[in-house]
């Protein structure tokens, strides 16, 4: 378990949660804090960073994202430079239990309508973070249980999204 990445993922989730629900996706570059202090002292100052613990990472929100039809399309167009050691994405989605998911239509438009009407749907905020070394972590908050003690965490909660994010770090 990568406790550094676990803490960072929870910090990102808390940060995004502070602005409430119904937000667009947030994409973060994960950079070494000491490197950020050297390369971008004004940005570090704006983020309130004055010193760096060895090996610490800082998430840098990428702001408004380009228009995209799907996360696959968005992530397929991103390639990070070498100084970015990882990336994280916070996104809100509708989820249903795995047993109900098998009944979901294949067509994307039909699937979205099906999800919106499903009686067992849950609104969730997902934060997935991955590093170049293969480490990954996820945090998941249900809107129905919107408190920090109910946030689920683990490296394999959203494996498909973790793989897609890892693809943006490929050389």
Backbone as a chain_set.jsonl record, in Angstrom:
{"seq": "XXXXXXXXXXXXXXXXXXXXXXXXXXXXXXXXXXXXXXXXXXXXXXXXXXXXXXXXXXXXXXXXXXXXXXXXXXXXXXXXXXXXXXXXXXXXXXXXXXXXXXXXXXXXXXXXXXXXXXXXXXXXXXXXXXXXXXXXXXXXXXXXXXXXXXXXXXXXXXXXXXXXXXXXXXX", "coords": {"N": [[0.844, -1.19, 0.0], [0.567, 2.191, -0.851], [1.008, 4.651, 1.178], [1.511, 7.372, 0.983], [0.345, 8.037, -1.491], [-2.265, 7.287, -0.934], [-3.019, 9.114, 1.107], [-2.787, 11.495, -0.369], [-4.736, 11.102, -2.358], [-7.087, 11.068, -0.807], [-6.908, 13.676, 0.204], [-7.275, 15.141, -2.168], [-9.882, 14.345, -2.767], [-11.289, 15.423, -0.556], [-10.778, 18.131, -1.003], [-12.115, 18.582, -3.471], [-14.685, 17.851, -2.659], [-15.245, 19.938, -0.973], [-16.337, 21.906, -2.552], [-18.838, 21.043, -3.077], [-21.484, 19.153, -4.751], [-22.299, 18.114, -8.156], [-20.33, 18.939, -10.005], [-18.022, 19.636, -12.703], [-15.625, 17.34, -14.244], [-12.419, 17.15, -12.603], [-9.072, 17.457, -13.314], [-5.832, 16.555, -12.333], [-2.359, 17.27, -12.244], [0.254, 15.477, -10.819], [2.923, 16.445, -9.06], [6.348, 16.495, -7.97], [6.828, 18.031, -4.913], [9.127, 19.479, -4.079], [10.344, 19.914, -6.558], [8.394, 21.494, -7.762], [8.586, 23.786, -6.153], [11.138, 24.664, -6.916], [10.919, 25.056, -9.744], [8.548, 26.534, -10.193], [8.098, 28.905, -8.375], [6.218, 30.986, -7.874], [3.734, 29.785, -8.374], [3.812, 27.77, -6.441], [3.805, 29.373, -4.157], [1.286, 30.558, -4.456], [-0.259, 28.312, -4.021], [0.179, 27.986, -1.404], [2.475, 26.707, -0.506], [5.427, 26.363, 1.166], [7.565, 24.837, 1.946], [9.032, 21.572, 1.438], [8.397, 18.203, 2.181], [10.561, 15.372, 1.99], [10.039, 13.547, -0.961], [7.374, 14.277, -1.185], [4.262, 14.946, -2.851], [2.498, 17.245, -4.928], [-0.745, 18.112, -5.885], [-1.779, 19.6, -8.885], [-4.296, 21.413, -10.05], [-5.759, 21.262, -13.225], [-7.557, 23.037, -14.202], [-10.197, 24.375, -16.293], [-11.343, 21.914, -18.456], [-10.855, 20.669, -21.817], [-13.574, 20.52, -24.214], [-15.34, 17.445, -24.369], [-16.654, 14.287, -25.381], [-16.611, 11.975, -23.923], [-14.946, 10.419, -21.118], [-12.963, 8.718, -22.015], [-12.33, 9.852, -24.494], [-11.343, 12.357, -23.654], [-9.132, 11.621, -21.976], [-7.644, 10.176, -23.795], [-6.413, 12.101, -25.313], [-4.399, 13.216, -23.822], [-1.091, 13.707, -22.774], [1.423, 13.545, -20.482], [4.229, 15.56, -19.472], [7.633, 14.539, -18.586], [8.259, 15.545, -15.988], [5.92, 15.432, -14.576], [4.802, 13.317, -12.229], [2.635, 11.783, -11.776], [-0.953, 11.436, -12.052], [-4.285, 12.577, -11.366], [-7.812, 12.164, -11.22], [-10.934, 13.572, -10.62], [-14.266, 12.787, -10.638], [-17.795, 12.8, -11.154], [-20.33, 10.341, -11.095], [-23.029, 8.12, -12.052], [-23.877, 5.118, -10.484], [-24.69, 1.65, -10.407], [-25.559, -1.384, -8.644], [-23.335, -4.228, -9.154], [-24.775, -6.527, -10.076], [-27.049, -5.428, -11.265], [-25.857, -3.981, -13.245], [-25.273, -5.699, -15.332], [-27.545, -5.754, -16.838], [-27.573, -3.412, -18.223], [-28.044, -1.413, -21.123], [-26.136, -1.634, -24.209], [-25.726, 0.49, -25.986], [-24.577, 3.798, -25.72], [-26.186, 6.134, -25.302], [-28.681, 5.01, -24.657], [-27.888, 3.61, -22.398], [-27.216, 5.681, -20.61], [-29.736, 6.878, -20.201], [-31.049, 4.672, -19.073], [-29.541, 4.32, -16.706], [-30.125, 6.763, -15.392], [-32.758, 6.387, -14.688], [-32.823, 4.108, -13.151], [-33.841, 2.34, -10.246], [-31.992, 1.608, -8.26], [-29.802, 3.225, -8.498], [-26.891, 5.125, -7.636], [-25.461, 8.201, -6.836], [-22.124, 9.099, -7.208], [-18.908, 10.323, -6.235], [-15.846, 9.991, -7.668], [-12.438, 9.627, -7.134], [-9.482, 9.046, -8.668], [-6.109, 8.227, -8.535], [-2.94, 7.908, -10.039], [0.459, 6.815, -10.347], [3.614, 7.115, -12.08], [5.173, 4.935, -11.4], [3.426, 2.853, -11.275], [1.827, 2.683, -9.053], [-1.399, 3.038, -7.589], [-4.479, 4.523, -6.523], [-7.753, 4.915, -5.164], [-10.645, 6.843, -4.296], [-13.946, 6.887, -3.142], [-16.975, 8.481, -2.878], [-20.239, 8.351, -1.811], [-23.134, 10.118, -2.691], [-25.409, 9.85, -1.158], [-24.357, 9.211, 1.294], [-22.799, 11.386, 2.409], [-20.23, 12.074, 3.892], [-17.011, 12.374, 5.436], [-16.196, 10.079, 6.836], [-17.411, 8.028, 5.525], [-16.196, 7.616, 3.115], [-14.988, 5.464, 0.717], [-11.985, 3.642, 0.13], [-9.233, 2.428, -1.839], [-6.924, 0.55, -3.88], [-7.999, -0.753, -6.085], [-10.607, 0.017, -6.719], [-11.726, 1.295, -8.965], [-10.747, 0.068, -11.53], [-10.674, 0.28, -14.377], [-10.707, 3.049, -14.92], [-8.35, 3.762, -13.631], [-6.492, 2.445, -15.262], [-6.897, 3.861, -17.674], [-6.042, 6.423, -16.897], [-3.372, 5.827, -16.314], [-2.462, 5.362, -18.874], [-2.115, 7.951, -19.832], [0.291, 8.652, -18.849], [2.183, 7.243, -20.177], [5.244, 6.82, -21.952]], "CA": [[0.0, 0.0, 0.0], [1.31, 3.442, -0.938], [0.289, 5.561, 2.071], [1.652, 8.729, 0.439], [-0.666, 8.206, -2.53], [-3.571, 7.19, -0.266], [-3.293, 10.417, 1.735], [-2.959, 12.489, -1.422], [-6.036, 10.855, -2.993], [-8.106, 11.549, 0.128], [-6.813, 15.14, 0.223], [-7.916, 15.634, -3.384], [-11.326, 14.116, -2.622], [-11.786, 16.435, 0.391], [-10.702, 19.428, -1.682], [-13.207, 18.65, -4.441], [-15.932, 17.796, -1.888], [-15.469, 21.253, -0.378], [-17.125, 22.732, -3.479], [-20.156, 20.439, -3.238], [-21.773, 18.199, -5.817], [-22.665, 18.596, -9.502], [-19.161, 19.612, -10.567], [-17.398, 18.977, -13.858], [-14.408, 16.611, -13.867], [-11.2, 17.878, -12.232], [-7.867, 16.703, -13.633], [-4.676, 17.066, -11.592], [-0.999, 16.784, -12.445], [0.909, 15.232, -9.539], [4.33, 16.808, -9.236], [7.148, 16.493, -6.752], [6.695, 19.348, -4.297], [10.421, 20.173, -4.126], [10.534, 20.337, -7.944], [7.477, 22.618, -7.973], [9.177, 24.955, -5.489], [12.265, 25.131, -7.73], [10.525, 25.457, -11.095], [7.406, 27.449, -10.22], [7.936, 29.443, -7.022], [4.99, 31.773, -7.746], [2.625, 28.832, -8.279], [3.918, 27.149, -5.115], [3.365, 30.378, -3.186], [-0.163, 30.659, -4.618], [-0.853, 27.111, -3.439], [0.478, 27.992, 0.021], [3.549, 25.749, -0.234], [6.674, 27.054, 1.463], [8.624, 23.843, 2.123], [8.636, 20.25, 0.945], [8.903, 16.981, 2.81], [11.147, 14.515, 0.956], [9.126, 12.65, -1.664], [5.973, 14.707, -1.188], [3.678, 15.318, -4.137], [1.49, 18.3, -4.912], [-1.674, 18.065, -7.011], [-1.986, 20.891, -9.542], [-5.548, 21.345, -10.816], [-5.549, 21.714, -14.597], [-8.576, 24.027, -14.551], [-11.231, 23.971, -17.244], [-10.891, 20.887, -19.396], [-11.423, 20.842, -23.159], [-14.827, 19.811, -24.487], [-15.141, 16.026, -24.667], [-17.883, 13.487, -25.334], [-16.45, 10.915, -22.928], [-13.644, 10.433, -20.433], [-11.995, 8.053, -22.896], [-11.885, 10.841, -25.481], [-10.529, 13.343, -22.944], [-7.857, 11.048, -21.534], [-6.905, 9.737, -24.977], [-5.684, 13.226, -25.889], [-3.491, 13.797, -22.823], [0.225, 13.116, -22.539], [2.092, 14.379, -19.486], [5.697, 15.635, -19.585], [8.321, 13.691, -17.591], [8.271, 16.082, -14.621], [4.664, 15.043, -13.927], [5.046, 11.968, -11.715], [1.371, 11.073, -11.71], [-2.138, 12.212, -12.382], [-5.492, 12.205, -10.63], [-9.051, 12.645, -11.814], [-12.135, 13.542, -9.792], [-15.403, 12.795, -11.546], [-19.05, 12.317, -10.586], [-20.984, 9.365, -11.957], [-24.109, 7.29, -11.529], [-23.486, 3.712, -10.435], [-25.674, 0.673, -9.951], [-24.87, -2.59, -8.161], [-22.813, -5.065, -10.246], [-25.799, -7.421, -10.633], [-27.911, -4.626, -12.139], [-25.039, -3.49, -14.361], [-25.329, -6.673, -16.426], [-28.753, -5.47, -17.624], [-27.428, -2.105, -18.85], [-27.943, -1.439, -22.588], [-24.798, -1.397, -24.764], [-25.714, 1.81, -26.599], [-24.247, 4.773, -24.691], [-27.346, 6.976, -25.022], [-29.668, 4.183, -23.951], [-27.323, 3.283, -21.081], [-27.346, 6.859, -19.746], [-31.149, 6.993, -19.834], [-31.326, 3.541, -18.193], [-28.937, 4.643, -15.412], [-30.839, 7.878, -14.766], [-34.065, 5.918, -14.211], [-32.721, 2.87, -12.375], [-34.174, 2.587, -8.835], [-30.856, 1.336, -7.361], [-28.664, 4.078, -8.857], [-26.257, 5.932, -6.603], [-24.539, 9.219, -7.33], [-20.842, 8.959, -6.528], [-17.727, 11.078, -6.677], [-14.707, 9.08, -7.739], [-11.115, 10.21, -7.34], [-8.486, 8.016, -8.943], [-4.763, 8.767, -8.704], [-1.943, 6.921, -10.471], [1.835, 7.311, -10.48], [4.402, 6.466, -13.134], [5.723, 3.655, -10.931], [2.358, 1.859, -11.279], [0.971, 2.817, -7.871], [-2.714, 3.615, -7.85], [-5.368, 4.617, -5.368], [-9.05, 5.505, -5.489], [-11.556, 7.204, -3.217], [-15.298, 6.923, -3.67], [-17.936, 9.051, -1.926], [-21.634, 8.295, -2.234], [-23.883, 11.324, -2.351], [-26.352, 9.477, -0.102], [-23.584, 9.119, 2.548], [-21.844, 12.459, 2.127], [-19.38, 12.473, 5.007], [-15.643, 11.868, 5.267], [-16.043, 8.756, 7.42], [-18.018, 7.039, 4.628], [-15.453, 7.54, 1.863], [-14.33, 4.181, 0.496], [-10.69, 3.797, -0.519], [-8.544, 1.205, -2.211], [-6.235, 0.674, -5.17], [-8.689, -1.435, -7.183], [-12.031, 0.349, -6.745], [-12.136, 1.69, -10.319], [-9.562, -0.331, -12.294], [-10.693, 0.782, -15.757], [-10.302, 4.458, -14.916], [-6.926, 3.787, -13.277], [-5.75, 2.069, -16.48], [-6.976, 4.969, -18.623], [-5.155, 7.481, -16.395], [-1.99, 5.346, -16.499], [-2.144, 5.549, -20.289], [-1.692, 9.333, -20.094], [1.661, 8.771, -18.36], [3.077, 6.422, -21.007], [6.259, 7.577, -22.718]], "C": [[0.882, 1.244, 0.0], [0.586, 4.492, -0.094], [0.388, 7.003, 1.605], [0.569, 8.984, -0.596], [-2.072, 8.119, -1.936], [-3.958, 8.516, 0.376], [-3.571, 11.481, 0.69], [-4.329, 12.342, -2.095], [-7.17, 11.347, -2.093], [-8.084, 13.075, 0.233], [-7.496, 15.752, -1.004], [-9.433, 15.487, -3.267], [-11.931, 15.153, -1.678], [-11.807, 17.82, -0.246], [-11.87, 19.592, -2.655], [-14.546, 18.66, -3.707], [-16.269, 19.15, -1.269], [-16.282, 22.189, -1.264], [-18.492, 22.117, -3.777], [-20.25, 19.51, -4.434], [-22.086, 18.914, -7.12], [-21.55, 19.435, -10.12], [-18.689, 18.899, -11.834], [-16.183, 18.178, -13.382], [-13.253, 17.571, -13.532], [-10.014, 16.97, -12.53], [-6.685, 17.369, -12.946], [-3.394, 16.448, -12.118], [-0.414, 16.591, -11.054], [2.401, 15.432, -9.736], [5.048, 16.749, -7.897], [7.161, 17.909, -6.18], [8.004, 20.129, -4.36], [10.693, 20.701, -5.538], [9.634, 21.534, -8.263], [8.027, 23.895, -7.35], [10.333, 25.538, -6.31], [11.802, 25.744, -9.044], [9.484, 26.572, -11.136], [7.179, 28.07, -8.84], [6.662, 30.269, -6.838], [3.773, 30.864, -7.603], [2.631, 28.182, -6.902], [3.429, 28.117, -4.037], [1.849, 30.531, -3.244], [-0.904, 29.483, -4.031], [-0.587, 27.015, -1.933], [1.567, 27.016, 0.421], [4.848, 26.515, -0.015], [7.849, 26.093, 1.582], [8.085, 22.488, 1.664], [9.238, 19.155, 1.796], [9.503, 16.125, 1.708], [10.1, 13.568, 0.358], [7.681, 13.092, -1.722], [5.546, 15.146, -2.587], [2.628, 16.4, -3.932], [0.577, 18.122, -6.117], [-1.881, 19.478, -7.567], [-3.209, 20.747, -10.443], [-5.324, 21.962, -12.184], [-6.632, 22.673, -15.073], [-9.608, 23.472, -15.522], [-10.657, 23.014, -18.274], [-11.514, 21.133, -20.766], [-12.735, 20.067, -23.296], [-14.509, 18.367, -24.86], [-16.48, 15.3, -24.545], [-17.815, 12.413, -24.258], [-15.095, 11.079, -22.243], [-12.58, 9.767, -21.287], [-11.442, 9.038, -23.919], [-10.964, 11.87, -24.824], [-9.153, 12.781, -22.623], [-7.012, 10.58, -22.708], [-6.085, 10.846, -25.613], [-4.674, 13.855, -24.948], [-2.204, 12.992, -22.75], [0.959, 14.067, -21.596], [3.594, 14.419, -19.744], [6.352, 14.844, -18.446], [8.302, 14.233, -16.158], [6.956, 15.841, -13.873], [4.804, 13.566, -13.532], [3.777, 11.128, -11.629], [0.234, 11.989, -12.089], [-3.308, 11.713, -11.549], [-6.687, 12.84, -11.322], [-10.157, 12.506, -10.794], [-13.317, 13.709, -10.734], [-16.634, 12.264, -10.817], [-19.738, 11.417, -11.595], [-22.185, 8.761, -11.254], [-23.62, 5.853, -11.57], [-24.678, 2.887, -9.977], [-24.904, -0.537, -9.431], [-24.41, -3.46, -9.339], [-23.863, -5.979, -10.876], [-26.712, -6.662, -11.596], [-27.158, -4.16, -13.38], [-25.079, -4.426, -15.569], [-26.524, -6.434, -17.352], [-28.642, -4.164, -18.414], [-27.318, -2.242, -20.371], [-26.519, -1.107, -23.055], [-24.669, 0.001, -25.369], [-25.528, 2.874, -25.508], [-25.442, 5.647, -24.314], [-28.411, 6.231, -24.244], [-29.174, 3.86, -22.538], [-27.468, 4.463, -20.125], [-28.786, 7.045, -19.28], [-31.534, 5.893, -18.842], [-30.788, 3.821, -16.786], [-29.728, 5.71, -14.671], [-32.16, 7.436, -14.148], [-33.983, 4.716, -13.271], [-32.981, 3.14, -10.888], [-33.011, 2.365, -7.86], [-29.64, 2.22, -7.653], [-28.177, 4.864, -7.635], [-25.384, 6.967, -7.291], [-23.268, 9.106, -6.512], [-19.836, 9.968, -7.08], [-16.567, 10.108, -6.581], [-13.449, 9.919, -7.914], [-10.159, 9.046, -7.533], [-7.154, 8.72, -9.182], [-3.817, 7.63, -9.084], [-0.582, 7.607, -10.575], [2.54, 6.541, -11.583], [4.958, 5.114, -12.703], [4.663, 2.545, -10.86], [1.451, 1.91, -10.061], [-0.346, 3.455, -8.267], [-3.54, 3.605, -6.575], [-6.665, 5.268, -5.832], [-9.795, 5.825, -4.205], [-12.931, 7.37, -3.842], [-16.237, 7.412, -2.57], [-19.325, 8.966, -2.534], [-22.351, 9.573, -1.801], [-24.856, 11.046, -1.202], [-25.674, 9.364, 1.268], [-22.437, 10.122, 2.461], [-21.12, 12.929, 3.385], [-18.028, 11.771, 4.86], [-15.456, 10.456, 5.812], [-16.585, 7.658, 6.503], [-17.3, 6.912, 3.291], [-14.736, 6.194, 1.792], [-13.0, 4.423, -0.204], [-10.113, 2.434, -0.874], [-7.93, 1.341, -3.585], [-7.027, 0.118, -6.349], [-10.184, -1.12, -7.253], [-12.544, 0.646, -8.154], [-10.978, 1.361, -11.275], [-9.536, 0.196, -13.727], [-10.248, 2.226, -15.842], [-8.825, 4.595, -14.551], [-6.073, 3.433, -14.493], [-5.741, 3.219, -17.493], [-6.074, 6.127, -18.2], [-3.691, 7.085, -16.574], [-1.537, 5.539, -17.939], [-1.688, 6.958, -20.614], [-0.249, 9.564, -19.657], [2.666, 7.992, -19.205], [4.021, 7.3, -21.8], [5.966, 7.512, -24.206]], "O": [[1.838, 1.331, 0.771], [-0.336, 5.149, -0.577], [-0.544, 7.781, 1.804], [-0.063, 10.041, -0.58], [-2.977, 8.814, -2.397], [-5.084, 8.987, 0.213], [-4.492, 12.283, 0.847], [-5.0, 13.336, -2.37], [-8.112, 11.977, -2.574], [-9.14, 13.699, 0.34], [-8.206, 16.752, -0.895], [-10.178, 16.398, -3.626], [-12.989, 15.708, -1.977], [-12.749, 18.587, -0.048], [-12.537, 20.627, -2.658], [-15.451, 19.4, -4.092], [-17.44, 19.471, -1.066], [-16.856, 23.162, -0.775], [-19.222, 22.615, -4.634], [-19.248, 19.135, -5.042], [-22.132, 20.142, -7.184], [-21.797, 20.502, -10.684], [-18.93, 17.705, -12.011], [-15.758, 18.327, -12.237], [-13.138, 18.653, -14.108], [-9.961, 15.838, -12.05], [-6.548, 18.592, -12.97], [-3.342, 15.252, -12.403], [-0.572, 17.458, -10.194], [3.055, 14.694, -10.473], [4.447, 16.928, -6.838], [7.47, 18.869, -6.887], [7.993, 21.322, -4.664], [11.212, 21.806, -5.698], [10.051, 22.469, -8.946], [7.945, 24.966, -7.951], [10.488, 26.756, -6.392], [12.245, 26.831, -9.416], [9.531, 27.445, -12.003], [6.166, 27.786, -8.201], [6.079, 30.257, -5.754], [2.881, 31.14, -6.8], [1.584, 28.054, -6.267], [2.72, 27.718, -3.113], [1.194, 30.625, -2.206], [-2.045, 29.62, -3.59], [-1.06, 26.094, -1.267], [1.59, 26.542, 1.557], [5.314, 27.23, -0.903], [8.995, 26.477, 1.35], [6.88, 22.283, 1.521], [10.432, 19.167, 2.098], [9.0, 16.145, 0.584], [9.375, 12.883, 1.08], [6.836, 12.367, -2.248], [6.344, 15.642, -3.382], [1.961, 16.456, -2.899], [1.054, 17.995, -7.245], [-2.127, 20.424, -6.818], [-3.17, 20.055, -11.461], [-4.767, 23.054, -12.297], [-6.624, 23.081, -16.234], [-9.859, 22.268, -15.57], [-9.619, 23.276, -18.881], [-12.581, 21.738, -20.865], [-12.971, 19.09, -22.586], [-13.541, 18.095, -25.57], [-17.323, 15.652, -23.719], [-18.846, 11.986, -23.739], [-14.217, 11.788, -22.733], [-11.426, 10.195, -21.289], [-10.24, 9.063, -24.181], [-9.921, 12.214, -25.38], [-8.132, 13.384, -22.954], [-5.784, 10.587, -22.623], [-5.157, 10.569, -26.374], [-4.141, 14.924, -25.245], [-2.222, 11.763, -22.674], [1.095, 15.255, -21.887], [4.173, 13.427, -20.185], [5.696, 14.519, -17.456], [8.328, 13.449, -15.209], [6.896, 16.03, -12.659], [4.911, 12.688, -14.388], [3.836, 9.915, -11.433], [0.432, 13.162, -12.406], [-3.317, 10.572, -11.087], [-6.585, 13.908, -11.926], [-10.309, 11.455, -10.17], [-13.367, 14.649, -11.526], [-16.526, 11.383, -9.964], [-19.732, 11.689, -12.795], [-22.341, 8.871, -10.038], [-23.025, 5.415, -12.555], [-25.552, 3.368, -9.256], [-23.725, -0.701, -9.743], [-25.027, -3.433, -10.404], [-23.844, -6.186, -12.089], [-27.103, -7.2, -12.632], [-27.755, -3.967, -14.439], [-24.932, -3.978, -16.706], [-26.516, -6.859, -18.507], [-29.537, -3.846, -19.197], [-26.578, -3.096, -20.86], [-25.789, -0.387, -22.374], [-23.611, 0.623, -25.271], [-26.23, 2.86, -24.497], [-25.686, 5.878, -23.13], [-28.976, 6.756, -23.284], [-29.963, 3.841, -21.593], [-27.806, 4.274, -18.956], [-29.033, 7.334, -18.109], [-32.261, 6.149, -17.882], [-31.481, 3.593, -15.794], [-29.975, 5.587, -13.471], [-32.63, 8.046, -13.188], [-34.985, 4.348, -12.657], [-32.405, 4.071, -10.326], [-33.044, 2.884, -6.744], [-28.562, 1.983, -7.108], [-28.947, 5.21, -6.739], [-24.649, 6.644, -8.224], [-23.311, 9.026, -5.284], [-19.917, 10.396, -8.232], [-16.34, 9.485, -5.544], [-13.409, 10.819, -8.752], [-10.041, 8.172, -6.674], [-7.08, 9.689, -9.938], [-3.884, 6.535, -8.525], [-0.485, 8.803, -10.85], [2.114, 5.453, -11.97], [5.19, 4.242, -13.541], [4.962, 1.428, -10.437], [0.412, 1.249, -10.036], [-0.404, 4.299, -9.16], [-3.327, 2.791, -5.675], [-6.675, 6.066, -6.769], [-9.609, 5.179, -3.175], [-13.067, 7.923, -4.933], [-16.292, 6.842, -1.48], [-19.558, 9.452, -3.641], [-22.182, 10.041, -0.675], [-25.096, 11.919, -0.368], [-26.351, 9.417, 2.295], [-21.264, 9.749, 2.442], [-21.359, 14.03, 3.88], [-17.925, 10.712, 4.24], [-14.628, 9.708, 5.293], [-16.256, 6.485, 6.683], [-17.753, 6.171, 2.419], [-13.976, 5.833, 2.691], [-12.898, 5.317, -1.045], [-10.469, 1.419, -0.275], [-8.374, 2.17, -4.38], [-6.757, 0.477, -7.495], [-10.951, -1.916, -7.796], [-13.671, 0.287, -8.494], [-10.308, 2.266, -11.773], [-8.465, 0.526, -14.237], [-9.491, 2.59, -16.741], [-8.126, 5.447, -15.099], [-5.039, 4.059, -14.726], [-4.709, 3.516, -18.095], [-5.418, 6.744, -19.039], [-2.863, 7.917, -16.946], [-0.372, 5.843, -18.196], [-0.944, 7.153, -21.575], [0.368, 10.556, -20.047], [3.871, 8.076, -18.969], [3.653, 8.381, -22.261], [6.704, 8.085, -25.007]]}, "num_chains": 1, "name": "protein.A"}
